[in-house]
Structure formats: structure tokens, C-alpha cells
């Protein structure tokens, strides 16, 4: 379980920061869901879930309509492990904490 990042990078610092960023992302998402549930109860959770599905569907439709899937996947593949394992989860976690 903890050796999965060894397939991506040999740097122990990036591996540690990747696990740290992942755990921080999970905590931030949980805080956001908890804040939504506490404030708006089931209505808020259902609205948030529906919003995620609709926004994700619209994003997928836009990427498909512009035929940008290959560009998106090549950007993800060409990005450094630090970007995909550390920076992106930390940015999403910061947005979640800010929304809380």
C-alpha cells in the first residue's frame, strides 16, 4: 500500500509529500462534506452531489466536443510527478478548505 509511489518516482521526499498531500486532500474533502451536511443537511448533500455530477458531465462533454482528450492525457503524462502527486492535490485541498 505505501510502496505504490515507488512506481512513479524514486525520490523519497516526493513520495512523502505525495502521501501527505493525498491525506490532506481527503481531510479537506471530508471537512467540506461535513460543513455542507451540518449547514444544509440532506438537501445540501444531494445538491452538492448533483452539482458535482452535472459539472463533471459538462466538463467531459466540453472536452469531447473540442476533441481535447489526447491533449489532456498528454499533459497529465508529461507533467512532473511533483505536479501530479503534490501540487494538484494541495490546490484542490486549499479550495475545499477555503469553501468550508
N, CA, C and O atoms as a DFTB+ gen file, in Angstrom:
400 C
 N C O
     1  1       0.815      -1.183       0.000
     2  2       0.000       0.000       0.000
     3  2       0.868       1.259       0.000
     4  3       0.640       2.157      -0.811
     5  1       1.835       1.340       0.871
     6  2       2.642       2.545       0.936
     7  2       3.774       2.543      -0.075
     8  3       4.487       3.540      -0.198
     9  1       3.958       1.452      -0.798
    10  2       5.011       1.390      -1.793
    11  2       4.548       1.722      -3.193
    12  3       5.319       1.593      -4.144
    13  1       3.289       2.153      -3.343
    14  2       2.745       2.385      -4.675
    15  2       3.433       3.552      -5.377
    16  3       3.568       3.532      -6.600
    17  1       3.865       4.554      -4.644
    18  2       4.503       5.701      -5.281
    19  2       5.914       5.391      -5.752
    20  3       6.499       6.178      -6.496
    21  1       6.474       4.261      -5.335
    22  2       7.788       3.873      -5.833
    23  2       7.762       3.590      -7.326
    24  3       8.799       3.653      -7.987
    25  1       6.585       3.278      -7.865
    26  2       6.465       3.050      -9.300
    27  2       6.478       4.352     -10.082
    28  3       6.709       4.348     -11.291
    29  1       6.231       5.464      -9.406
    30  2       6.139       6.758     -10.069
    31  2       7.430       7.551      -9.931
    32  3       7.881       8.169     -10.895
    33  1       8.027       7.541      -8.749
    34  2       9.229       8.330      -8.501
    35  2      10.137       7.602      -7.518
    36  3       9.680       6.819      -6.686
    37  1      11.427       7.877      -7.634
    38  2      12.396       7.296      -6.712
    39  2      12.702       8.220      -5.539
    40  3      13.337       7.805      -4.569
    41  1      12.257       9.455      -5.623
    42  2      12.540      10.435      -4.582
    43  2      11.674      10.167      -3.354
    44  3      10.446      10.171      -3.432
    45  1      12.328       9.937      -2.229
    46  2      11.568       9.687      -1.001
    47  2      10.852      10.950      -0.525
    48  3       9.816      10.861       0.133
    49  1      11.393      12.118      -0.851
    50  2      10.741      13.371      -0.461
    51  2       9.425      13.534      -1.222
    52  3       8.402      13.881      -0.632
    53  1       9.456      13.283      -2.532
    54  2       8.235      13.395      -3.337
    55  2       7.224      12.331      -2.915
    56  3       6.022      12.594      -2.902
    57  1       7.694      11.143      -2.573
    58  2       6.791      10.092      -2.101
    59  2       6.100      10.516      -0.809
    60  3       4.887      10.361      -0.668
    61  1       6.880      11.053       0.135
    62  2       6.298      11.503       1.400
    63  2       5.316      12.642       1.170
    64  3       4.211      12.632       1.713
    65  1       5.716      13.630       0.363
    66  2       4.828      14.757       0.099
    67  2       3.578      14.321      -0.662
    68  3       2.503      14.890      -0.473
    69  1       3.720      13.312      -1.521
    70  2       2.555      12.782      -2.227
    71  2       1.554      12.158      -1.274
    72  3       0.352      12.399      -1.386
    73  1       2.048      11.345      -0.323
    74  2       1.149      10.765       0.677
    75  2       0.546      11.845       1.574
    76  3      -0.638      11.793       1.906
    77  1       1.362      12.816       1.962
    78  2       0.877      13.908       2.798
    79  2      -0.207      14.699       2.077
    80  3      -1.245      15.009       2.661
    81  1       0.032      15.028       0.807
    82  2      -0.951      15.793       0.035
    83  2      -2.236      14.999      -0.162
    84  3      -3.327      15.568      -0.130
    85  1      -2.114      13.692      -0.364
    86  2      -3.303      12.853      -0.532
    87  2      -4.121      12.812       0.752
    88  3      -5.345      12.939       0.715
    89  1      -3.455      12.637       1.883
    90  2      -4.171      12.613       3.161
    91  2      -4.805      13.971       3.462
    92  3      -5.925      14.042       3.968
    93  1      -4.085      15.041       3.147
    94  2      -4.627      16.379       3.357
    95  2      -5.841      16.619       2.461
    96  3      -6.806      17.258       2.880
    97  1      -5.795      16.111       1.236
    98  2      -6.933      16.233       0.328
    99  2      -8.147      15.491       0.870
   100  3      -9.264      16.006       0.818
   101  1      -7.940      14.299       1.384
   102  2      -9.054      13.524       1.942
   103  2      -9.656      14.237       3.151
   104  3     -10.878      14.288       3.297
   105  1      -8.810      14.784       4.013
   106  2      -9.302      15.515       5.186
   107  2     -10.064      16.765       4.757
   108  3     -11.117      17.069       5.317
   109  1      -9.543      17.494       3.767
   110  2     -10.205      18.714       3.309
   111  2     -11.551      18.405       2.664
   112  3     -12.527      19.119       2.896
   113  1     -11.614      17.346       1.854
   114  2     -12.894      16.948       1.259
   115  2     -13.894      16.532       2.337
   116  3     -15.080      16.849       2.249
   117  1     -13.410      15.825       3.344
   118  2     -14.285      15.406       4.444
   119  2     -14.794      16.608       5.235
   120  3     -15.955      16.641       5.642
   121  1     -13.927      17.590       5.450
   122  2     -14.359      18.808       6.135
   123  2     -15.426      19.542       5.332
   124  3     -16.400      20.046       5.892
   125  1     -15.237      19.599       4.018
   126  2     -16.213      20.276       3.170
   127  2     -17.557      19.552       3.192
   128  3     -18.604      20.186       3.321
   129  1     -17.528      18.242       3.067
   130  2     -18.774      17.461       3.111
   131  2     -19.436      17.604       4.479
   132  3     -20.659      17.720       4.565
   133  1     -18.642      17.595       5.542
   134  2     -19.193      17.775       6.883
   135  2     -19.814      19.145       7.076
   136  3     -20.864      19.271       7.705
   137  1     -19.169      20.176       6.535
   138  2     -19.724      21.524       6.651
   139  2     -21.027      21.649       5.868
   140  3     -21.978      22.280       6.329
   141  1     -21.065      21.043       4.680
   142  2     -22.302      21.065       3.887
   143  2     -23.409      20.318       4.619
   144  3     -24.547      20.785       4.677
   145  1     -23.080      19.169       5.171
   146  2     -24.085      18.368       5.879
   147  2     -24.584      19.090       7.128
   148  3     -25.773      19.050       7.442
   149  1     -23.675      19.745       7.833
   150  2     -24.061      20.429       9.067
   151  2     -24.957      21.636       8.781
   152  3     -25.891      21.919       9.532
   153  1     -24.665      22.334       7.701
   154  2     -25.430      23.540       7.417
   155  2     -26.751      23.254       6.711
   156  3     -27.787      23.802       7.086
   157  1     -26.717      22.382       5.671
   158  2     -27.911      22.192       4.845
   159  2     -28.504      20.788       4.920
   160  3     -29.488      20.505       4.237
   161  1     -27.937      19.916       5.721
   162  2     -28.430      18.543       5.906
   163  2     -28.485      17.788       4.579
   164  3     -27.626      17.977       3.718
   165  1     -29.490      16.937       4.418
   166  2     -29.570      16.052       3.247
   167  2     -29.760      16.833       1.949
   168  3     -29.254      16.434       0.900
   169  1     -30.483      17.935       2.020
   170  2     -30.695      18.744       0.822
   171  2     -29.370      19.269       0.280
   172  3     -29.139      19.261      -0.929
   173  1     -28.513      19.720       1.169
   174  2     -27.213      20.218       0.752
   175  2     -26.331      19.136       0.164
   176  3     -25.648      19.358      -0.836
   177  1     -26.345      17.953       0.791
   178  2     -25.533      16.852       0.270
   179  2     -26.015      16.412      -1.103
   180  3     -25.205      16.177      -1.999
   181  1     -27.337      16.298      -1.277
   182  2     -27.871      15.908      -2.579
   183  2     -27.594      16.970      -3.640
   184  3     -27.278      16.639      -4.783
   185  1     -27.709      18.229      -3.271
   186  2     -27.424      19.309      -4.209
   187  2     -25.947      19.333      -4.581
   188  3     -25.603      19.524      -5.747
   189  1     -25.080      19.141      -3.602
   190  2     -23.642      19.118      -3.880
   191  2     -23.275      17.940      -4.775
   192  3     -22.488      18.090      -5.709
   193  1     -23.841      16.773      -4.491
   194  2     -23.556      15.596      -5.318
   195  2     -24.073      15.791      -6.735
   196  3     -23.384      15.455      -7.698
   197  1     -25.279      16.331      -6.871
   198  2     -25.830      16.587      -8.204
   199  2     -24.997      17.627      -8.944
   200  3     -24.797      17.514     -10.153
   201  1     -24.511      18.638      -8.227
   202  2     -23.672      19.660      -8.849
   203  2     -22.366      19.073      -9.355
   204  3     -21.909      19.415     -10.446
   205  1     -21.764      18.189      -8.569
   206  2     -20.518      17.546      -8.999
   207  2     -20.752      16.709     -10.250
   208  3     -19.938      16.729     -11.173
   209  1     -21.857      15.975     -10.283
   210  2     -22.168      15.140     -11.449
   211  2     -22.421      16.008     -12.682
   212  3     -21.919      15.704     -13.764
   213  1     -23.194      17.083     -12.530
   214  2     -23.512      17.948     -13.666
   215  2     -22.270      18.672     -14.170
   216  3     -22.036      18.730     -15.378
   217  1     -21.474      19.222     -13.261
   218  2     -20.263      19.935     -13.677
   219  2     -19.269      18.978     -14.317
   220  3     -18.647      19.315     -15.325
   221  1     -19.113      17.789     -13.744
   222  2     -18.233      16.790     -14.351
   223  2     -18.716      16.365     -15.725
   224  3     -17.916      16.205     -16.647
   225  1     -20.024      16.181     -15.867
   226  2     -20.584      15.828     -17.169
   227  2     -20.397      16.926     -18.194
   228  3     -20.064      16.651     -19.347
   229  1     -20.610      18.175     -17.785
   230  2     -20.391      19.293     -18.701
   231  2     -18.924      19.417     -19.101
   232  3     -18.610      19.707     -20.255
   233  1     -18.028      19.194     -18.138
   234  2     -16.598      19.249     -18.456
   235  2     -16.217      18.142     -19.432
   236  3     -15.470      18.381     -20.380
   237  1     -16.724      16.932     -19.205
   238  2     -16.435      15.821     -20.120
   239  2     -17.026      16.078     -21.498
   240  3     -16.406      15.753     -22.511
   241  1     -18.220      16.658     -21.543
   242  2     -18.838      16.989     -22.825
   243  2     -18.026      18.041     -23.563
   244  3     -17.829      17.938     -24.774
   245  1     -17.556      19.050     -22.844
   246  2     -16.745      20.097     -23.461
   247  2     -15.437      19.540     -24.011
   248  3     -15.039      19.867     -25.129
   249  1     -14.774      18.704     -23.230
   250  2     -13.507      18.117     -23.679
   251  2     -13.744      17.201     -24.876
   252  3     -12.930      17.164     -25.798
   253  1     -14.847      16.466     -24.868
   254  2     -15.166      15.598     -26.002
   255  2     -15.532      16.419     -27.233
   256  3     -15.111      16.098     -28.344
   257  1     -16.309      17.467     -27.038
   258  2     -16.747      18.300     -28.154
   259  2     -15.569      18.999     -28.833
   260  3     -15.548      19.137     -30.056
   261  1     -14.591      19.440     -28.038
   262  2     -13.412      20.098     -28.603
   263  2     -12.323      19.110     -28.992
   264  3     -11.262      19.513     -29.471
   265  1     -12.574      17.817     -28.790
   266  2     -11.622      16.745     -29.115
   267  2     -10.262      16.995     -28.455
   268  3      -9.218      16.939     -29.104
   269  1     -10.303      17.271     -27.160
   270  2      -9.089      17.613     -26.411
   271  2      -8.625      16.514     -25.477
   272  3      -7.734      16.750     -24.662
   273  1      -9.202      15.308     -25.565
   274  2      -8.809      14.239     -24.652
   275  2      -7.330      13.902     -24.803
   276  3      -6.637      13.702     -23.805
   277  1      -6.839      13.836     -26.035
   278  2      -5.422      13.487     -26.219
   279  2      -4.516      14.563     -25.630
   280  3      -3.475      14.248     -25.053
   281  1      -4.900      15.819     -25.768
   282  2      -4.106      16.901     -25.174
   283  2      -4.119      16.830     -23.654
   284  3      -3.097      17.046     -23.004
   285  1      -5.280      16.527     -23.096
   286  2      -5.390      16.423     -21.640
   287  2      -4.538      15.286     -21.108
   288  3      -3.786      15.473     -20.152
   289  1      -4.645      14.097     -21.720
   290  2      -3.873      12.950     -21.246
   291  2      -2.385      13.159     -21.467
   292  3      -1.582      12.750     -20.629
   293  1      -1.993      13.787     -22.577
   294  2      -0.558      14.021     -22.784
   295  2      -0.027      15.031     -21.770
   296  3       1.123      14.922     -21.344
   297  1      -0.849      16.019     -21.371
   298  2      -0.398      16.953     -20.343
   299  2      -0.201      16.235     -19.010
   300  3       0.776      16.481     -18.304
   301  1      -1.133      15.348     -18.673
   302  2      -1.019      14.611     -17.413
   303  2       0.203      13.709     -17.427
   304  3       0.922      13.622     -16.431
   305  1       0.445      13.034     -18.551
   306  2       1.588      12.121     -18.651
   307  2       2.902      12.895     -18.639
   308  3       3.876      12.452     -18.029
   309  1       2.937      14.043     -19.308
   310  2       4.179      14.813     -19.406
   311  2       4.476      15.648     -18.166
   312  3       5.600      16.120     -18.002
   313  1       3.504      15.836     -17.302
   314  2       3.728      16.635     -16.093
   315  2       4.660      15.885     -15.147
   316  3       4.712      14.655     -15.145
   317  1       5.383      16.641     -14.356
   318  2       6.310      16.019     -13.413
   319  2       5.530      15.332     -12.291
   320  3       4.399      15.716     -11.996
   321  1       6.134      14.315     -11.666
   322  2       5.456      13.651     -10.545
   323  2       5.131      14.608      -9.402
   324  3       4.132      14.431      -8.705
   325  1       5.971      15.617      -9.211
   326  2       5.706      16.584      -8.153
   327  2       4.407      17.339      -8.425
   328  3       3.637      17.622      -7.507
   329  1       4.176      17.659      -9.686
   330  2       2.954      18.380     -10.039
   331  2       1.718      17.532      -9.798
   332  3       0.756      17.987      -9.180
   333  1       1.746      16.297     -10.286
   334  2       0.545      15.463     -10.193
   335  2       0.334      14.865      -8.809
   336  3      -0.807      14.624      -8.414
   337  1       1.399      14.623      -8.073
   338  2       1.271      13.974      -6.768
   339  2       1.169      14.953      -5.608
   340  3       0.594      14.627      -4.569
   341  1       1.722      16.147      -5.776
   342  2       1.793      17.081      -4.649
   343  2       1.006      18.362      -4.923
   344  3       0.131      18.729      -4.139
   345  1       1.306      19.036      -6.018
   346  2       0.749      20.367      -6.247
   347  2      -0.758      20.315      -6.505
   348  3      -1.511      21.067      -5.886
   349  1      -1.205      19.446      -7.401
   350  2      -2.638      19.389      -7.712
   351  2      -3.491      18.995      -6.505
   352  3      -4.508      19.644      -6.260
   353  1      -3.122      17.955      -5.734
   354  2      -3.926      17.662      -4.533
   355  2      -3.923      18.797      -3.514
   356  3      -4.936      19.047      -2.861
   357  1      -2.792      19.485      -3.372
   358  2      -2.746      20.602      -2.427
   359  2      -3.631      21.755      -2.887
   360  3      -4.260      22.417      -2.061
   361  1      -3.689      22.005      -4.198
   362  2      -4.564      23.063      -4.706
   363  2      -6.037      22.725      -4.477
   364  3      -6.817      23.581      -4.058
   365  1      -6.409      21.486      -4.752
   366  2      -7.800      21.073      -4.520
   367  2      -8.129      21.125      -3.027
   368  3      -9.226      21.533      -2.646
   369  1      -7.184      20.713      -2.185
   370  2      -7.402      20.773      -0.738
   371  2      -7.561      22.217      -0.271
   372  3      -8.398      22.503       0.585
   373  1      -6.765      23.124      -0.826
   374  2      -6.880      24.532      -0.446
   375  2      -8.240      25.100      -0.852
   376  3      -8.832      25.882      -0.108
   377  1      -8.730      24.715      -2.019
   378  2     -10.057      25.166      -2.455
   379  2     -11.137      24.616      -1.523
   380  3     -12.069      25.333      -1.159
   381  1     -11.012      23.352      -1.142
   382  2     -12.002      22.740      -0.239
   383  2     -11.993      23.406       1.129
   384  3     -13.051      23.671       1.700
   385  1     -10.815      23.675       1.651
   386  2     -10.724      24.333       2.960
   387  2     -11.253      25.759       2.862
   388  3     -11.919      26.244       3.777
   389  1     -10.957      26.430       1.749
   390  2     -11.481      27.776       1.553
   391  2     -12.996      27.809       1.451
   392  3     -13.631      28.766       1.892
   393  1     -13.574      26.768       0.872
   394  2     -15.034      26.697       0.737
   395  2     -15.707      26.307       2.043
   396  3     -16.907      26.522       2.214
   397  1     -14.940      25.736       2.965
   398  2     -15.508      25.329       4.240
   399  2     -15.769      26.557       5.077
   400  3     -16.252      26.445       6.203
